[in-house]
Amino acid sequence: MNKYIQRLKKYSQASYRILLFVAAAVIISTLMPRESKFRYEYNKGEPWRYEILIAPFDFRIYKTQQEIQVEKDSILKKFRPYFIYDTAVVKVAHQEFRSVFSKNTSIYRQKYPFLNLKTNLPDSSQRVVQMVDTILQKVYAKGVIEIPDEYADKKNELELMLVYDNLAEPFMANEFYTLRSAYKYIVNELATGLAFSTDDFDAIENFISELPINDFLHTNVIMDKVRTQSKKETALKNLALTNGMLMAGQRVIEKGEIIDEEGLKKLNSYKKEYESRVGTLSQYNIRYAGQVLVTSMFMASLFLFIFFYRKDVYGKLKYISFLLLILCTIIVMAFLSHRIPDVSIYIIPFTILPLIVRTFMDSRLGFFFSVIAIIMASFFAENSAEFIFLQIPACIAAIFSLYKMARRAQIVRSAILIFITYSLFYTGLHLIQDGEIRTIDYNYFMYFAINALFILVLYPLIYIFEKLFGFVSDVTLVELSDTNHPLLRKLAETAPGTFQHSIQVGNLAQEVAYKIGANPLLVRAGAMYHDIGKTAHPLYFTENQISGINPHDNMDFENSAKVVIDHIEGGVKIAHKHKLPQKIIDFITTHQGTTKTKYFYNSFANKYPDKEINEANFSYPGPTPFTKETAILMMADSIEAASRSLKEYSNEAIDKLVETIVDTQIEEGQFVNAPITFREITEAKAVFKDKLKNIYHARVVYPKLNKKKK
């Protein structure tokens, strides 16, 4: 039983990681489209590269969107809107006129004497009422129409259907009166009729102008919006979306045949029908099994890449969880774009993948990871080859544009470069395929712009992932290196000598990091905090003993060594209290490795030559450096501290100092766990020597000014 448990513990690390990859493969496979994926890639104007294509089943040839739109426009252009004839309007108009006229009859008679003339007919005022009734009857019998705004541009040519007594008959709009033309007709008829009562035409004109004709003039030919919309929708619905069909066994296209407009319609129709056929349940399951197989192979390749080439990522479960989380998230976004109409897959910011992975890990893993994500997402794209062709260059551009993210402006620059890359590659691909620029679909540039805008969310995303997974980005490292950080301000105030030492160590270590390809921002931030534990007892360290008083003079060597060694543990406590990242804490614990406090160790050995020394009392707890950056810091820390004790700063003395310190650290096995090569150590030595010689170079002694003789 114990043997089984030990074996389970031995393989538990790999088991957890494999289970995570399996879970991710299942999730992605489940999201994959179940439609049959068309196996051919083709473009208009290119020759058919495959063998002759014979239709395996009957399918209709669908019209293109342009053809459908043209037919829709033709239907709408010929469509006749429906109007109804309102018989009640004329009665209302008669009543309104009689009511208004009767109220003002006495006024009209006083003002216009010709209305008082007596003839063998009723008086003229009564005759006016009869005339208006007759005129209104004629006007409304013909009809008064109001043309809706949507048909205003063709009102003289508008054909319509007039519904009267449940019968619809075609008419031209100009066969009816408009409100304006009806008004003119009424005025002219009244003027003609009243001319028999008087020859004072000015009086007639003034009388007619005072009549409120517009108040009782209404439209009685009114558009029936509900019926019009219903008939319009029916006409569009009856539009045929296909134009002919191909029977099973008929040729679709031959090998080498140029794909023209008609050939493209046949291929698109065949593709649409092919992808819509899910088939039987067994075929469905077989298709799902194929998706599981393909997805599993991609996930296995990602697992093996991390296992063989990124042991540091493989060793941390949070890194694996992070990678699989963002991979599944981007696939879910591709799935949603596939399911939601009018949402293009090109607005999904796939370039965020390499940017995020590059920020927390490295560019090589970011690129490999992005390629796998893009290939799997291509199953959701309409044209997989075109999708991959556009996405991979954009990811390359993203990686190059954000080599070190230390400022927010770099994200904006990266977004602009990604948009330009997408646009240029799309334009080039279109010119290759179509051979003309006027057919470019400019909607793609809008998609690319939206995609680039999404890159701007990278900055808050980095902060979120840092908090969720405990990562450290370059932005955070820059913030931590700021000397205005509260911890560094405290270090400068309580231990000014240590603060200056930390700055110098950071300068030395950063130059070496640039030289050998380490992370300069990380090593500088680590240098600023590696001695933060000295703030607890600053006077026990010589660089802070300004007054010349040394507390160690009154202590035995073992206690002195303990106080000095305790700055490691104290620094870790301070770092945890202020929530410094673990990567920074690693510099605190490793910058002395497992070396000894040689001053106190040697002093003890010299004073008590016959006494056995407990080396544990004089040794730092470790661990030794286990990254390239922590190894650099150990060298820089020891070299900078020792350089202050040199009696002379000649080139020979500096060279000897650097060589002695680094070689001693190598002999003591301080770098056995660090991924740093002898070549890189040699390059580091050269940088240390050059920097120290520049710091301690000889200066010109300025001559004193002799006093002028009086």
C-alpha positions, 0 to 999 in steps of 0.5 A: 500500500505504501509503495502504491502511495509513493508511486502515486505521489511520484506521478501526481505532478504529471497526472494533474497536468495531463488531466488539465490538458484532457479537460481542455481538449474535451471542452474545445472539442465540444465547442467545435462546429458539428457541421461537415467541414468542406474539404476544398479551398477555392477562390474566384478567378483561380483554377480548380486545383483538385480532381473533377468534382461530381455532385454526390447528391442533388442540390439547388444552385443558390443565387449570390447575395448581389443577385438577390439584392438586385431582385429585391430592389426590382421588387420594391421598385415595382411594388404598388403601395395600398391605399384606402378610400375614406367615404366619411371624409366628404360628409365631415367636410360639408358639416365643417364648412356649413358650421363655419360659414353660418357663424360668419354669414352676417359678417360676410353680408356686411362686408361684401354687398353682392351676397345680399342681392335678391334674384329668383334664386336663393340669396347669394350667401345660400348659393355659396353654400350650395356651390361649395357642397357641389365642388367638395363632392366633385373633389372628394369623388375624384380623391385627395391623396397625401403621398408618404415621404418614402414615395415623395421622390417619385410621386408623379410616377407612383403606381398604387392600389386603391382599395374601395369596397374590398376591391383593389384597382391600380391607379397613378398617384397623379390621377388624384388631387393633392391638398394643394391642387384641391385647394386651387380647384376649389378657389377657381370654381368658386370664383367662376360661380360668384362671377354671376353675382357681381363684376367686382372681382377684387371683392370676390377674391377677398371673400374667397381668401377669407373662407377657411377652406384649408380647415375643411379640406382633408385627404380621403385617399390614405395609405394602408400601412399594415396591408402595404407592409404585409404585401411587401413582405409577402412579395419579398418572401416569395423571392426565389433564392435558387436558380436551377439545380444540379442532380447527383452524378452531374459535373460541378467543376473539372480540374484546371477549370477557371472558377468564374461567376457561375462556377463559384455559385455552383461551388458555394451552393455545393459547400452550403448543402454539404456543410448543412448535412449532419447525417445520421447519429453514427456519422455525427459521433464519428465527426465528433470523434475526429474533432476530439482526435485532432484537438487532442493531438494539438493539446498533446503537442502543446504539452510536449513543447512545455515539457521539453522546452519550458520546464519552468512553466511545466513545474508550476501548475498555475502557469499550466492553468493560466495557459489553458484558461486563456486558450479555452476563452479564445475558443469560446469567443470563436464559437460565439462568433460562429453562432451569433449572426453578423459577428465576424471572427476577425474582430476577436483579438487573437493577438492578445494571446502572444502578448499575454504569454510573452508578458508573463513567460517568453516570446517562443512559447507565446508564438507556439501557443498562438499558432495552436489556438489559431489553427483550432479556431480556424474550424469556426472560420468560413475560409480556414486558409485565409483566416490562418494566413491573416492571423499568424503574421498579426501574431508575429507583429504583436510579439515584435511590437511588445518586446518589453512592456514597460509603458502603456504607450507601447500597447497603443503602438502595438495595436496600430501595428497589428491593424496595419499588418492585418490590413496589408496582408488582407489587401495583398491576399485579395489582390492575389486572388481577385487581381483588382482592388475595386472588389475589396470588402472594406468591412474587413478593415472595420473588423481589423480596427475593432480587433486592434481596439480590443488590444487596449484591454491588455493593460487591465487584463495583465493586472487581473492575471497578476492578481489571480495567478501571482504573476509579475509583469514588466509594468509591475517590475518598473513600478517596484523599481521606482525609488518612491515606493514606500519600502524603498523610501524607508530603506533610504531613510533608515539605511542610506548606505544599504540603499546606495549599495542596492542602486549600484548592485542594480546598475551592475546586474542590469548591464549583465542581464542585457548582455547575456539575455536575462530579464533586466527589469526583474534583476533590477527590481530584485536588486532594489529589495535584496537587502530590505531586511537590513532596515530592521537593524541598519547599524549592524551593517558597515555601510550604514555606520556613519558615526564610526560606532560598530555594535559588533565590537561588543558582541561575540562572533557567533551572535554577530554572524546571526544578526547579519544572517537574520537580515535574510529571514527578516527581509522575507517577512517584510516582503510578505507583509508588503505583498511583494511578488515571489519572484522578488522574494527569491532574490532576498533568499538567494543573494547570499546562497549558502555562503558564509559570513567570512569576516566573522567565520575567519575571525572566529577561526583565527581567535580560537584555532583549537576550537571546533567551529559549528559552520551552520552558525556562520552560513546563510540558509540558502537556497542557492540561485536557481534562475539566471537573474538570481545568479547575476544578482549574487555576483553583482552583490558580492562584487559591489560590496567588495569593491568598496574595500579596495585600496587601489582601483587599478585595472589589475586590482579590479580584474583580480577582484572580479575573478576571485569573487566569481570563481570562489562562488563557482567553487562553492557550488553556488550556481549549480542550480542556476541555468547559466553557462560558463560562457555567460559567466565569462561575459558577466565578468567582463561587464563587471570589470568594465562597469567598475573601471568606469565607476572608479576611473582616475579623475583629473586634479584641477590646479589651484588658482594662484593669487594675482600680484598687486 
